[in-house]
């Protein structure tokens, strides 16, 4: 089984899953579509994020914890500052991140863009003040701060293995992380993603319920829950979960992608198109399957020329993709609809 990246993967780090969308038997669609999770695959490019942590008098803060979180509030990597207050994250996939530094009850965060050039950031901790919340959903939660170091290390190894498509190794390290700390919300969420890969939404939902209970501010848990509920055809419940995730991670294109799927399932095509357009604008790289969902929504609204354009865009971007054969069938049926008018 091929695993794609969790940030964009679940960020897809983590996984590939099939998303089934409810179909209207009278329309020009059939089964729909096989795709990697909207938590799409990370590219193989990498960069470095480094910086320093100082107090309000510009003195270095030693042993401050620094977390790098993605647009979904998921911790990508963690480190501790050295005696000069410096830290560094290497092998980071380019994209938008938040760097969160904490020491005791003090916290500071800054949003950065990591591109092909090394990114640098300087954070100042209000050592004598209460922590600053930063962007909602981007700061490190109390639940995340409680995770033992060894559990974090195993979780990091699991992510790395899954990024390299070493599923067995990734699963083994994930199991170790959860054996060390069963309440590890990020690890439970990742295990839920793997359950979705095996088309087991019930197991995924069980893990996600526990993850949300342990960390109510983990945006990714709500997004994956929405995906699992979509797989079960529980579209209203999916939308509710996705809306909660979107409030915690406003820049999450995955939230809008999954909401688009849910609204297609509800045959609310106007709302579906709005969310899919938003997903397209937020995605850090093109995710061709969005065009397929847009095509389905246009077909539902009998906007066949727009559906043709969306299908042609998909096939141009992914001519040999896992959904190409289905897209060609949809294209032929939609062309017939246009010609019959």
C-alpha positions in Angstrom: 0.0 0.0 0.0 1.4 3.4 -1.0 1.3 6.0 1.7 1.4 9.7 0.8 2.2 12.8 2.9 0.0 14.1 6.7 0.5 17.8 6.6 -0.3 18.3 3.1 -0.5 14.1 4.3 -2.7 14.3 6.9 -0.3 16.7 6.3 -0.5 12.8 3.3 2.2 11.8 5.3 0.3 9.3 6.4 -1.9 7.8 3.9 -4.0 7.0 0.9 -7.6 6.4 1.2 -10.6 6.0 -1.0 -13.4 8.5 -0.7 -16.8 7.4 -1.9 -19.2 10.2 -2.7 -23.0 9.6 -2.9 -24.1 9.4 -6.5 -27.4 10.4 -8.2 -28.2 7.4 -10.3 -29.9 9.5 -12.9 -26.9 11.6 -13.6 -23.8 11.1 -15.6 -21.6 9.9 -12.8 -20.7 6.4 -11.5 -18.3 5.4 -8.7 -16.2 8.2 -7.3 -13.1 8.7 -7.0 -10.1 6.8 -5.6 -7.7 9.4 -4.2 -5.1 9.8 -1.6 -6.4 11.6 1.4 -6.7 15.3 0.9 -3.9 15.4 3.4 -1.9 15.0 0.1 1.6 13.8 -0.3 4.6 15.7 0.7 7.1 16.4 -2.0 10.7 15.1 -1.7 12.1 18.7 -1.5 13.2 19.8 1.9 14.5 22.9 3.7 15.7 24.0 7.1 13.9 26.1 9.7 16.2 27.6 12.4 16.1 30.4 14.9 16.6 31.6 18.4 14.5 32.1 21.6 15.2 35.0 23.9 13.5 36.6 26.8 12.1 40.2 26.8 15.6 41.5 27.6 17.0 39.7 24.6 18.9 37.1 26.7 19.0 33.6 25.3 16.6 31.1 26.8 18.1 27.6 27.2 16.1 24.4 27.1 13.0 26.1 25.8 10.8 23.8 23.9 10.2 24.6 20.2 7.5 23.0 18.1 7.0 23.3 14.4 3.3 23.0 13.5 1.6 22.8 10.1 -1.5 24.6 8.9 -3.7 22.0 10.6 -2.1 22.6 14.0 -0.3 19.2 13.8 3.2 19.1 15.4 5.7 18.3 12.6 8.8 18.4 14.7 10.0 19.4 18.2 13.4 20.5 19.6 14.9 22.2 22.6 17.1 25.3 22.5 20.8 25.0 23.3 22.8 27.3 25.7 22.7 30.1 23.2 18.9 29.8 22.7 19.3 28.4 19.2 17.3 25.6 17.5 17.1 24.0 14.1 14.7 21.8 12.2 16.1 20.0 9.2 14.5 18.1 6.3 11.4 20.2 6.4 8.9 20.1 3.5 8.4 23.6 2.1 5.1 25.2 3.2 3.5 27.4 5.8 4.2 26.6 9.4 4.0 28.1 12.9 7.0 28.0 15.2 5.9 27.8 18.8 8.4 28.3 21.7 7.5 27.6 25.3 9.2 27.6 28.7 7.2 27.0 31.8 3.9 28.9 31.3 5.4 31.4 28.8 4.7 30.9 25.1 5.4 32.7 21.9 4.7 31.8 18.3 5.3 33.1 14.8 3.9 32.2 11.4 6.6 31.5 8.7 6.9 30.3 5.2 9.5 27.6 4.6 10.6 27.6 1.0 13.7 26.4 -0.9 15.7 28.9 1.2 16.5 28.3 4.9 13.9 30.0 7.1 14.9 31.8 10.2 12.9 33.2 13.1 13.5 35.0 16.4 11.1 34.5 19.2 10.8 36.4 22.5 9.2 34.7 25.5 7.3 36.8 28.0 8.9 34.9 30.8 7.0 36.7 33.5 3.7 36.8 31.8 1.0 34.3 30.9 1.4 32.4 27.6 0.3 34.1 24.4 -2.2 32.1 22.5 -1.0 33.1 19.0 -3.1 31.9 16.1 -6.0 29.8 17.2 -5.3 26.1 16.6 -1.6 26.8 15.9 -0.2 26.9 19.4 0.9 23.8 21.2 -1.8 22.5 23.5 -1.4 21.4 27.0 -2.2 17.8 25.9 0.7 17.9 23.4 3.1 19.3 26.0 2.3 16.3 28.3 3.5 13.7 25.7 6.7 12.0 26.9 9.9 12.5 24.8 10.2 8.8 24.0 6.7 8.7 22.7 7.4 11.8 20.5 10.5 10.1 19.1 8.6 7.0 18.2 5.9 9.1 16.6 8.5 11.0 14.6 10.0 7.7 13.4 6.5 6.5 12.4 6.0 9.6 10.3 9.4 9.3 8.6 8.8 5.7 7.8 5.4 6.3 6.3 6.7 9.2 4.2 9.2 6.7 2.8 6.3 4.3 2.2 7.7 1.8 4.8 4.2 1.0 6.1 5.2 -1.9 8.4 8.0 0.2 10.1 5.7 3.1 10.5 3.0 1.0 12.0 5.5 -0.5 14.4 6.8 2.8 15.6 3.3 4.2 16.0 2.3 1.2 18.1 5.4 1.9 20.3 4.4 5.6 20.7 0.9 4.6 21.9 2.2 1.9 24.2 4.4 4.6 25.9 1.5 7.1 26.0 -1.9 5.7 25.1 -3.5 9.2 25.3 -1.2 10.6 22.5 -3.8 12.4 20.4 -1.6 12.9 17.3 -0.7 9.2 17.3 -4.3 8.2 17.7 -5.2 10.5 14.7 -2.4 8.9 12.6 -3.6 5.4 13.5 -7.1 6.5 12.4 -5.7 7.6 9.1 -4.2 4.1 8.6 -7.6 2.6 9.5 -9.1 4.7 6.7 -6.5 3.3 4.3 -7.9 -0.1 5.2 -11.4 1.1 4.7 -12.3 0.7 8.3 -14.0 4.0 9.3 -15.4 2.5 12.5 -11.9 1.8 13.9 -10.8 5.3 12.8 -13.8 7.0 14.5 -13.1 5.1 17.7 -9.5 6.4 17.7 -10.6 9.9 16.8 -13.2 10.1 19.5 -10.4 9.3 22.0 -8.0 11.8 20.3 -10.5 14.6 20.6 -11.3 13.7 24.2 -7.6 13.8 25.0 -6.9 17.0 23.0 -10.1 19.0 22.1 -7.9 21.5 20.2 -6.3 19.1 17.7 -7.6 20.4 14.4 -6.4 17.4 12.4 -8.5 15.0 14.5 -11.7 16.8 13.5 -10.7 16.9 9.8 -9.9 13.1 9.7 -13.2 12.5 11.6 -15.0 14.4 8.9 -13.3 12.2 6.3 -14.4 9.1 8.1 -17.9 10.3 8.5 -18.0 11.1 4.8 -17.0 7.5 4.0 -20.0 6.4 6.0 -22.4 8.8 4.3 -23.0 10.7 7.5 -22.7 14.1 5.8 -24.3 16.3 8.3 -22.1 14.9 11.1 -19.1 15.2 8.8 -19.8 18.9 8.2 -20.1 19.6 11.9 -16.8 18.0 12.6 -15.1 19.8 9.7 -16.5 23.1 10.7 -14.9 22.7 14.2 -11.6 21.7 12.6 -11.7 24.7 10.3 -12.2 27.1 13.2 -9.1 25.6 14.8 -7.1 25.7 11.5 -8.5 28.4 9.3 -6.0 27.9 6.5 -6.8 24.2 6.1 -7.6 23.4 2.5 -8.4 19.8 3.6 -11.3 21.0 5.7 -12.9 22.7 2.7 -12.2 19.7 0.4 -13.9 17.4 2.7 -16.8 19.8 3.2 -17.1 20.0 -0.5 -17.4 16.2 -0.6 -20.1 16.2 2.1 -22.2 18.8 0.3 -21.9 16.8 -2.9 -23.2 13.9 -0.9 -26.1 16.0 0.3 -26.8 17.2 -3.2 -26.2 20.8 -2.1 -24.0 21.5 -5.1 -23.8 25.3 -4.7 -22.2 25.0 -1.3 -20.0 22.2 -2.5 -18.6 24.4 -5.3 -17.9 27.2 -2.8 -15.9 25.0 -0.5 -14.1 23.3 -3.4 -13.1 26.7 -4.8 -11.8 27.7 -1.3 -9.9 24.4 -1.1 -8.3 25.1 -4.4 -7.2 28.6 -3.4 -5.7 27.3 -0.1 -3.9 24.2 -1.3 -0.1 24.7 -1.4 0.0 22.7 -4.6 -2.6 21.5 -7.1 -4.8 18.6 -6.0 -6.3 17.4 -9.3 -9.1 15.4 -7.7 -10.8 18.7 -6.7 -11.6 19.1 -10.4 -13.5 15.8 -10.3 -15.6 16.8 -7.4 -16.3 20.2 -9.1 -17.4 18.3 -12.2 -19.8 16.2 -10.2 -21.3 19.3 -8.6 -21.7 20.9 -12.0 -23.4 17.8 -13.3 -25.7 17.8 -10.4 -26.6 21.4 -11.3 -26.9 20.5 -15.0 -24.1 22.9 -15.8 -22.6 20.5 -18.3 -20.2 22.9 -20.1 -18.6 23.7 -16.7 -18.5 20.0 -15.9 -16.7 19.3 -19.2 -14.1 22.1 -18.4 -13.5 20.6 -14.9 -13.1 17.1 -16.3 -10.7 18.3 -19.0 -8.6 20.2 -16.4 -8.4 17.0 -14.3 -7.3 14.9 -17.2 -4.7 17.5 -18.3 -3.2 17.5 -14.8 -3.4 13.7 -14.2 -3.8 11.9 -17.5 -2.6 8.6 -16.0 -4.0 9.0 -12.5 -6.0 6.5 -10.5 -9.2 8.2 -11.5 -8.4 8.8 -15.1 -10.5 5.9 -16.5 -13.5 7.1 -14.5 -12.9 10.7 -15.6 -13.0 9.6 -19.2 -16.3 7.8 -18.7 -17.7 10.9 -17.0 -16.4 13.1 -19.9 -18.1 10.9 -22.5 -21.4 10.9 -20.7 -21.3 14.6 -20.0 -20.5 15.3 -23.7 -23.5 13.3 -24.6 -25.6 15.4 -22.3 -24.3 18.6 -24.0 -25.0 17.3 -27.4 -28.5 16.2 -26.5 -29.4 19.8 -25.5 
